[in-house]
Amino acid sequence: MKKIGLMGGTFDPPHQMHLLIAQEALEACRLDEVWFLPTYDPPHIQGKVAQTSADDRVQMVRRAISGNSRFRISLVEVERGGKSYTVETVRELTRRFPDDRFYFILGADMVDDLPNWHGIEELCRMTSFIAFRRPGFPAENPAHADVAYINMPLIDISSSLIRDRLQEGRSCRYFMPDAVIDYIKGRHLYED
């Protein structure tokens, strides 16, 4: 049985904080692998859409994780299309990989919202959660979720910050792997 961490998101674009979180979860929780799950259409971002196509986001994630043999990409949400609900994703992965145990990785700010997640009762039966502590967010376990909290240095990097920097023509070196920056430049992504 493998212990697999799942990291969902738009990854629009993927950046160093995504990689740091995945690596820290891998080590702190003794996971065998971390799978990145690019969403097709995230349900929690009301009125907003990804700025790049699902294919571009998949290609950027592939480049971002290429240097780590314990990081993988899963296209289960992109292939399904439509809104990506975590419960549906974990249900599908559990069906495909019945001998493995899945752990969903999220920020402490998302833990507070767990009671509002679609199908949270079923999701809590199928998986445990790994959350990263953040200032101002108490370490609680709402919705009867099994949540393991991990300490992590706070580095304020976000995809929206990177998109803003790119649109302003500013450097994003060290914010993202060079392979992702090269892909963005080659495809002229995030330009006005």
Phi, psi and omega in degrees: 000128176263146172261117187239124173275140179246127178239107180264159177164171176283329182051058188237066004261168172288147183218179186300326181296321175303315182291320178296316179298314181299316181294319180294320177296318179305311184282312185294326183255008179052050177279154175277323181209161168237128179255128176270131185241086177298133179280154172274309181215099185291128183286340185274355180254088184288130174076002180240150175235160176298145181280344179234164181291160176301321180297317178297319180293322176298314181297322178293319178297316178305316180290321182296322186263000188300337182273002183236114184292348180259003173259138178228166172242139174242131181261016185303321181282320179295317180294327180289325182073178180067196179292142183254103176263132183303320182300320179293321180294312181294323177300315180294316180294323178295323177293316182287327185231069187295341182269356182258158179246129184253144179229123183268126184264131180207166176279156180301331179295333180278338182299318180302332183270355183309318180302339181267357182290143177300125177067034187298325181298313178294319180299319179295332177284333185268336188214164169250166182242146173243120182239146178259126181299141175223145178304137178088357179240113182291153179277087180241166179236079181287164176058026180057032180277145173274104185240122173261125180263139181235139174280144181208135175300139182276116175237118188273079175239131177222161178297323180293322176300316180295317178300317178299314180299317180296318180293332178275359181076019181270157180291144174240018178300137183075350173277330182221159172299147181303325180297327178287317178300316179299319180295314180301314180295317181296328181262358181056042180281153176064017175272150177292000000 
